Amino acid sequence: MAKHIPNILTMLRFVLIPFIIISVLTDNYLLAFLVLTLSGLTDILDGYIARKYNFITDFGKLIDPLADKATQISILVVLVIEQIIPMWILIVVVLKEFIMIAGASFLYGKDFVVSSKWYGKLATVIFYIAIVCSLARKYFAIDFAFDQYVYYLALALTIFALIMYSKALVKQGAIKKEDILKK
């Protein structure tokens, strides 16, 4: 049973998504922040437990980043619906994720590995900070859209991460430079 704790914590993050969405839609930004924080803590805890006790599973490797992206994109969608952030931020994130999924699908079953790196994790953390800034801006009724600048940083880091992951694949021979330059 103990070996399943990381995956249970990951699944809990999926369960928390509707509570975050409903909280934002009902203007309960403090509750949204608290549930998002709980979600983030479960993310940290599941990774820590999985690594410390060697409870890493193939299911966990697949579902953990999916929980991160489902949470992130769901919240961004609701922030766009509520006109808290502009649509283009969501579009850039969804396009980046689509490219990453397409790339992973292309590499599935091949001997190429691109594991999570610090720059990808940093981009995700900065996105969560931007989301928290949006919630705080709404909760405290701050007119200055300071959160937009945090999104700019997160987007820059996201694009940087995409480039770095692509470079890693070029280095491994999964993608040829000539093919990239032709397009």
Secondary structure, DSSP 8 states (H G I E B T S, - for coil): -GGGHHHHHHHHHHHHHHHHHHHHHTT-HHHHHHHHHHHHHHHHHHHHHHHHTT---HHHHHHHHHHHHHHHHHHHHHHHHTTSS-HHHHHHHHHHHHHHHHHHHHHTTSS------HHHHHHHHHHHHHHHHHHHHHHTT--S-THHHHHHHHHHHHHHHHHHHHHHHHHHTSS-HHHHHH-
